[in-house]
Amino acid sequence: MPHHRRLPLPISMLALMLFASGCSPEIAVRADASETTTTSAPTTTSTTTTSTTTTTTTTTTTIPTFPLTGSVVTRDGLPLPGATVTIAGEEATTGADGTFALPAVAAGRMEVAKPAWMPATVEFDGASPVEVTLEPRVVRALRAIPEAAGDPEAFTELIAKAEASAVNTIVFDTKDETGKVRYVTSVAFANEIDAVDPTYDPVATLAAVHERGMYAVARLVTFEDQVWVKAAPDAKLAGLWVDATNPGNWEYPLAVAVEACELGFDEIQFDYVRFPAGRTAEAAQARRPLTADERVAAIAAFLTEARARVHAAGCAISADVFAIVVSSPTDEGIGQRPEELSAVVDAISPMVYPSHYSPGWLGFPDPNDYPGPVTADAIDDALRRIHPTTILRPWLQAFYYSPAQIQAGIAEAEARGVGWMLWNAAGNYNPDALPAAGDDGG
């Protein structure tokens, strides 16, 4: 069969064929007798797509908010300043008249708290004003001396006594009468003057107290400090006493107080927050003559500063005073008058020890033999003179006394709803002297 050579088509004919077949004519052709080279441009494919579009409607629900106004009061209807109101992440503090306001909050649970008072929870439904009543924290306390706080057996025994009774609070010493800080402290000045004498671990002991739902108070001896005056004579007023009129001398006890709060104590109690008494008072007056008003103003100023710092750290503040000052028209030379001092603390604690009263008090030859009447008289005098929203919480004598005599003092405190703290320097508490759990002691 003869071989037929296929000749290339003319360019015009090739273009016509490609156009007819639907191909792109954008082709460069080079023809000669031996080969054909083709270079193609990209081919564009047109695709028709049928799409279904679904429209999603997003509904945004806005939680309604309401203006919240109200007041926080005592059971007697007295306004409570300084209470914190928290709801839905918003916070307000009651003013001097006990009122508060939040411009826009969602309905929900409202929490109200004030140092030394029992917290309350109220459901806010959007309606204002809201009135919240707080109850004072009624403390019934034993003091854990530093040695007992650091002895597992002694501390366990003390806690067992508390749990088997109406006791709901333990008082611990921080900086005590010796001038020693009784746990490892980070307060620089305490370490500089060699005042650190650790006897207990506050974190461990506080955990044991709080696990049992008890309240913990840090007692802090303030202006009597033999270690301090020896190491820094310029701070000295007279004897073993630091000059309370110098604000520079406030920094050390305030630093210990704030640290104690940060360690987990619920309340800081300032003891020896006064000027010296007796012969030391004469030396102090000779060195720095002060009127009663000046002495009282100095102590009140210190406690005002202490309240600001301790509250900011999250704790309540209280102060111990001589019991005689609640019944005396003077400051007894020590800068303590209940009117002024109670106005700047959350709780005030007169030390009601009948053994310390002079013969003839209330007509009794020996007031020490009449713990009930002497305690009742001191509490009644104090209640008439302290700030109306300050909590009264007396120290009661628990030394030299039989269980029945201790119970007599407790009964008078309970009858007046003020609570109590038992003082025994050695930390010895007879279980028979303590009201049973659930017993108000009356």
QUINORFEN-V58212 format. One record per residue. RES is the residue in one small letter. PHI is phi in whole degrees, 0 to 359 (* if undefined). OMEGA is omega in whole degrees, 0 to 359 (NA if undefined). NEAR is the number of other C-alpha atoms within 8 Angstrom. Layout:
[[RES | PHI | OMEGA | NEAR] [RES | PHI | OMEGA | NEAR]]
//
This chain:
[[m | * | 181 | 2] [p | 292 | 179 | 3] [h | 278 | 180 | 4] [h | 255 | 178 | 4] [r | 279 | 181 | 4] [r | 275 | 183 | 4] [l | 274 | 178 | 4] [p | 292 | 179 | 5] [l | 286 | 175 | 6] [p | 298 | 183 | 6] [i | 303 | 182 | 7] [s | 296 | 178 | 6] [m | 293 | 179 | 8] [l | 299 | 180 | 9] [a | 298 | 180 | 9] [l | 297 | 181 | 8] [m | 293 | 180 | 8] [l | 296 | 179 | 11] [f | 297 | 181 | 10] [a | 292 | 182 | 7] [s | 277 | 178 | 6] [g | 93 | 179 | 6] [c | 278 | 180 | 7] [s | 288 | 179 | 8] [p | 279 | 184 | 7] [e | 281 | 184 | 6] [i | 232 | 175 | 9] [a | 262 | 184 | 7] [v | 239 | 173 | 9] [r | 242 | 185 | 7] [a | 244 | 171 | 9] [d | 217 | 186 | 6] [a | 286 | 188 | 4] [s | 245 | 187 | 5] [e | 208 | 177 | 6] [t | 233 | 178 | 8] [t | 247 | 183 | 7] [t | 239 | 175 | 8] [t | 244 | 186 | 7] [s | 254 | 172 | 7] [a | 280 | 179 | 6] [p | 305 | 180 | 4] [t | 266 | 178 | 5] [t | 261 | 180 | 4] [t | 257 | 180 | 4] [s | 265 | 182 | 4] [t | 243 | 177 | 4] [t | 261 | 183 | 4] [t | 245 | 176 | 4] [t | 262 | 183 | 4] [s | 244 | 176 | 4] [t | 254 | 181 | 4] [t | 260 | 178 | 4] [t | 254 | 180 | 4] [t | 267 | 180 | 4] [t | 262 | 180 | 4] [t | 261 | 179 | 4] [t | 266 | 180 | 4] [t | 259 | 179 | 4] [t | 263 | 180 | 4] [t | 266 | 179 | 4] [t | 265 | 179 | 4] [i | 289 | 182 | 5] [p | 292 | 176 | 6] [t | 240 | 185 | 9] [f | 221 | 171 | 11] [p | 290 | 180 | 11] [l | 242 | 175 | 14] [t | 231 | 179 | 11] [g | 175 | 181 | 12] [s | 213 | 175 | 13] [v | 240 | 187 | 15] [v | 224 | 173 | 14] [t | 277 | 178 | 12] [r | 297 | 178 | 8] [d | 269 | 178 | 5] [g | 83 | 179 | 7] [l | 280 | 181 | 9] [p | 294 | 179 | 12] [l | 248 | 175 | 14] [p | 284 | 174 | 12] [g | 78 | 176 | 10] [a | 273 | 181 | 13] [t | 259 | 179 | 11] [v | 249 | 182 | 13] [t | 234 | 177 | 11] [i | 204 | 175 | 12] [a | 51 | 179 | 9] [g | 80 | 178 | 5] [e | 258 | 184 | 8] [e | 219 | 176 | 9] [a | 218 | 179 | 10] [t | 238 | 181 | 10] [t | 290 | 179 | 16] [g | 275 | 182 | 10] [a | 300 | 180 | 9] [d | 267 | 177 | 8] [g | 79 | 183 | 14] [t | 264 | 177 | 13] [f | 213 | 179 | 12] [a | 207 | 172 | 9] [l | 231 | 188 | 11] [p | 292 | 184 | 7] [a | 201 | 178 | 8] [v | 224 | 176 | 12] [a | 282 | 175 | 11] [a | 296 | 180 | 11] [g | 157 | 184 | 9] [r | 279 | 180 | 10] [m | 250 | 180 | 12] [e | 251 | 183 | 11] [v | 235 | 182 | 12] [a | 218 | 175 | 11] [k | 211 | 180 | 10] [p | 307 | 179 | 11] [a | 77 | 177 | 12] [w | 245 | 178 | 10] [m | 285 | 180 | 10] [p | 290 | 179 | 10] [a | 224 | 176 | 10] [t | 237 | 183 | 8] [v | 227 | 176 | 8] [e | 274 | 178 | 8] [f | 264 | 183 | 10] [d | 257 | 179 | 6] [g | 103 | 181 | 10] [a | 263 | 177 | 8] [s | 240 | 1 | 8] [p | 277 | 179 | 8] [v | 245 | 176 | 10] [e | 248 | 181 | 8] [v | 242 | 178 | 11] [t | 256 | 176 | 10] [l | 255 | 177 | 12] [e | 255 | 178 | 9] [p | 293 | 175 | 8] [r | 285 | 180 | 7] [v | 267 | 185 | 8] [v | 267 | 172 | 12] [r | 233 | 197 | 11] [a | 234 | 166 | 12] [l | 243 | 176 | 12] [r | 265 | 174 | 12] [a | 266 | 178 | 14] [i | 297 | 185 | 11] [p | 306 | 181 | 11] [e | 294 | 178 | 9] [a | 288 | 180 | 11] [a | 297 | 182 | 14] [g | 264 | 179 | 10] [d | 254 | 185 | 9] [p | 307 | 182 | 8] [e | 291 | 181 | 6] [a | 294 | 181 | 9] [f | 291 | 177 | 12] [t | 299 | 179 | 8] [e | 295 | 179 | 8] [l | 297 | 180 | 9] [i | 297 | 179 | 9] [a | 296 | 177 | 8] [k | 297 | 180 | 9] [a | 297 | 183 | 11] [e | 294 | 181 | 10] [a | 274 | 185 | 8] [s | 229 | 178 | 12] [a | 277 | 181 | 14] [v | 297 | 179 | 13] [n | 231 | 185 | 12] [t | 215 | 173 | 12] [i | 240 | 177 | 13] [v | 257 | 179 | 12] [f | 246 | 173 | 13] [d | 274 | 171 | 12] [t | 252 | 171 | 13] [k | 266 | 189 | 14] [d | 256 | 185 | 12] [e | 299 | 180 | 8] [t | 282 | 185 | 8] [g | 90 | 181 | 13] [k | 270 | 171 | 11] [v | 270 | 195 | 14] [r | 265 | 172 | 14] [y | 210 | 179 | 12] [v | 292 | 184 | 9] [t | 245 | 176 | 8] [s | 262 | 178 | 5] [v | 292 | 188 | 10] [a | 301 | 185 | 6] [f | 296 | 179 | 7] [a | 299 | 179 | 12] [n | 286 | 180 | 11] [e | 297 | 183 | 7] [i | 264 | 178 | 9] [d | 59 | 181 | 7] [a | 262 | 186 | 12] [v | 271 | 179 | 12] [d | 223 | 187 | 9] [p | 291 | 174 | 9] [t | 234 | 179 | 10] [y | 209 | 178 | 12] [d | 261 | 184 | 10] [p | 296 | 181 | 8] [v | 296 | 181 | 8] [a | 292 | 182 | 7] [t | 291 | 178 | 10] [l | 294 | 178 | 11] [a | 300 | 180 | 8] [a | 295 | 180 | 8] [v | 290 | 183 | 13] [h | 290 | 177 | 10] [e | 299 | 181 | 7] [r | 264 | 178 | 6] [g | 73 | 181 | 7] [m | 265 | 179 | 10] [y | 267 | 182 | 10] [a | 235 | 182 | 14] [v | 246 | 175 | 13] [a | 259 | 178 | 14] [r | 271 | 186 | 14] [l | 230 | 176 | 14] [v | 288 | 195 | 15] [t | 262 | 192 | 11] [f | 254 | 169 | 12] [e | 259 | 186 | 11] [d | 199 | 184 | 14] [q | 291 | 178 | 10] [v | 292 | 183 | 12] [w | 296 | 184 | 13] [v | 292 | 177 | 14] [k | 286 | 182 | 7] [a | 282 | 183 | 7] [a | 225 | 184 | 8] [p | 303 | 180 | 8] [d | 295 | 180 | 5] [a | 276 | 188 | 10] [k | 286 | 171 | 12] [l | 262 | 178 | 11] [a | 194 | 179 | 12] [g | 58 | 179 | 7] [l | 260 | 188 | 10] [w | 256 | 177 | 14] [v | 273 | 181 | 14] [d | 286 | 182 | 11] [a | 284 | 180 | 13] [t | 280 | 182 | 7] [n | 265 | 181 | 7] [p | 302 | 176 | 8] [g | 297 | 179 | 5] [n | 279 | 179 | 10] [w | 279 | 190 | 10] [e | 298 | 182 | 8] [y | 296 | 179 | 10] [p | 297 | 179 | 9] [l | 291 | 177 | 10] [a | 295 | 177 | 9] [v | 295 | 180 | 11] [a | 297 | 181 | 11] [v | 295 | 178 | 11] [e | 298 | 180 | 9] [a | 300 | 177 | 12] [c | 297 | 180 | 15] [e | 294 | 177 | 9] [l | 288 | 177 | 8] [g | 126 | 175 | 8] [f | 294 | 181 | 13] [d | 270 | 185 | 12] [e | 212 | 176 | 13] [i | 250 | 183 | 17] [q | 248 | 180 | 12] [f | 270 | 177 | 13] [d | 252 | 183 | 11] [y | 52 | 179 | 11] [v | 266 | 189 | 12] [r | 193 | 171 | 10] [f | 265 | 182 | 13] [p | 292 | 177 | 10] [a | 247 | 175 | 8] [g | 66 | 183 | 6] [r | 295 | 179 | 6] [t | 295 | 178 | 10] [a | 297 | 179 | 13] [e | 295 | 179 | 8] [a | 294 | 179 | 10] [a | 295 | 181 | 12] [q | 291 | 179 | 9] [a | 291 | 181 | 7] [r | 281 | 181 | 8] [r | 224 | 181 | 7] [p | 297 | 181 | 7] [l | 222 | 172 | 7] [t | 279 | 178 | 6] [a | 300 | 181 | 10] [d | 298 | 179 | 7] [e | 291 | 178 | 9] [r | 295 | 180 | 15] [v | 297 | 180 | 15] [a | 297 | 180 | 9] [a | 295 | 180 | 11] [i | 291 | 178 | 15] [a | 296 | 180 | 11] [a | 294 | 178 | 8] [f | 299 | 182 | 11] [l | 293 | 176 | 11] [t | 295 | 177 | 10] [e | 294 | 178 | 8] [a | 298 | 179 | 10] [r | 300 | 181 | 12] [a | 300 | 183 | 8] [r | 285 | 182 | 10] [v | 290 | 176 | 15] [h | 299 | 180 | 11] [a | 298 | 178 | 7] [a | 280 | 175 | 9] [g | 106 | 183 | 10] [c | 238 | 172 | 13] [a | 278 | 179 | 13] [i | 230 | 176 | 17] [s | 221 | 181 | 13] [a | 219 | 175 | 12] [d | 268 | 178 | 13] [v | 226 | 173 | 13] [f | 300 | 180 | 10] [a | 296 | 184 | 11] [i | 296 | 184 | 8] [v | 289 | 178 | 14] [v | 282 | 179 | 13] [s | 246 | 183 | 9] [s | 256 | 177 | 8] [p | 282 | 182 | 5] [t | 246 | 176 | 8] [d | 274 | 181 | 12] [e | 56 | 176 | 8] [g | 78 | 187 | 12] [i | 245 | 177 | 12] [g | 81 | 179 | 16] [q | 241 | 169 | 15] [r | 231 | 187 | 11] [p | 298 | 182 | 11] [e | 300 | 185 | 9] [e | 287 | 185 | 9] [l | 288 | 181 | 13] [s | 292 | 182 | 13] [a | 286 | 184 | 9] [v | 241 | 177 | 10] [v | 229 | 177 | 14] [d | 277 | 180 | 12] [a | 215 | 178 | 13] [i | 232 | 188 | 15] [s | 231 | 172 | 12] [p | 292 | 181 | 12] [m | 270 | 187 | 11] [v | 269 | 179 | 13] [y | 242 | 183 | 13] [p | 306 | 180 | 13] [s | 293 | 182 | 6] [h | 268 | 181 | 6] [y | 275 | 182 | 10] [s | 289 | 175 | 7] [p | 305 | 180 | 8] [g | 97 | 180 | 9] [w | 300 | 183 | 10] [l | 60 | 180 | 6] [g | 85 | 180 | 5] [f | 267 | 178 | 9] [p | 304 | 177 | 7] [d | 226 | 182 | 10] [p | 304 | 180 | 16] [n | 299 | 181 | 10] [d | 276 | 186 | 6] [y | 228 | 184 | 10] [p | 299 | 181 | 14] [g | 295 | 181 | 11] [p | 298 | 180 | 8] [v | 294 | 178 | 12] [t | 297 | 180 | 15] [a | 299 | 182 | 11] [d | 296 | 181 | 8] [a | 294 | 180 | 13] [i | 295 | 180 | 10] [d | 297 | 178 | 8] [d | 297 | 181 | 10] [a | 295 | 181 | 12] [l | 299 | 179 | 8] [r | 284 | 190 | 6] [r | 243 | 184 | 9] [i | 279 | 178 | 11] [h | 302 | 189 | 8] [p | 298 | 179 | 5] [t | 251 | 174 | 7] [t | 269 | 182 | 12] [i | 279 | 174 | 10] [l | 264 | 183 | 11] [r | 213 | 187 | 14] [p | 282 | 163 | 15] [w | 280 | 180 | 13] [l | 244 | 182 | 15] [q | 290 | 176 | 13] [a | 230 | 176 | 10] [f | 227 | 184 | 7] [y | 64 | 188 | 4] [y | 246 | 172 | 9] [s | 281 | 176 | 7] [p | 306 | 181 | 10] [a | 294 | 179 | 8] [q | 291 | 177 | 10] [i | 296 | 179 | 14] [q | 297 | 180 | 12] [a | 296 | 177 | 10] [g | 292 | 179 | 14] [i | 300 | 182 | 12] [a | 299 | 180 | 12] [e | 291 | 177 | 13] [a | 294 | 180 | 15] [e | 295 | 180 | 13] [a | 298 | 181 | 8] [r | 256 | 175 | 6] [g | 68 | 186 | 7] [v | 255 | 182 | 12] [g | 73 | 184 | 12] [w | 191 | 172 | 14] [m | 227 | 182 | 13] [l | 264 | 179 | 11] [w | 254 | 170 | 12] [n | 218 | 188 | 11] [a | 300 | 181 | 7] [a | 270 | 180 | 5] [g | 75 | 180 | 10] [n | 264 | 181 | 6] [y | 234 | 178 | 7] [n | 283 | 179 | 7] [p | 305 | 180 | 7] [d | 290 | 179 | 6] [a | 273 | 186 | 11] [l | 259 | 174 | 11] [p | 300 | 180 | 12] [a | 293 | 177 | 9] [a | 304 | 182 | 9] [g | 87 | 180 | 6] [d | 264 | 181 | 8] [d | 279 | 176 | 8] [g | 82 | 183 | 10] [g | 276 | NA | 8]]
//
